[in-house]
Amino acid sequence: MSPKSVGTIMKHRHERVVILKTGLRVHGADAVTIARLSTTRPADTVPCVEARTWYDGYWVRLDQVSTVKATELISAWTGPGKLPPEPLASAIARLEAQPDATG
């Protein structure tokens, strides 16, 4: 199993996601907060952060954030593996600034 650290790109229910927060618990199990990654630009009304990597351009969808059990995540087995630090920090800061932020 891949290590689950902040910024790691994995898959959850066949969708590519990025881990935004670790060290959580759900029903006694280890959990993480994730956000869906999209390779297509969402509408202007959708809160998101653009992340350019050596592999592709992604948008971290801040409207599709959830906390899931860590065992529900699987390795993406494709590049880039992790998001760059700058867009990752921006996504986390924007998520924490949202009035209805969970986690």
Secondary structure as GFF3:
##gff-version 3
##sequence-region A 1 103
A	DSSP	beta_strand	9	12	.	.	.	ID=ss1
A	DSSP	beta_strand	15	26	.	.	.	ID=ss2
A	DSSP	beta_strand	29	38	.	.	.	ID=ss3
A	DSSP	beta_strand	48	52	.	.	.	ID=ss4
A	DSSP	beta_strand	57	69	.	.	.	ID=ss5
A	DSSP	three_ten_helix	70	72	.	.	.	ID=ss6
A	DSSP	beta_strand	74	75	.	.	.	ID=ss7
A	DSSP	alpha_helix	85	97	.	.	.	ID=ss8
###
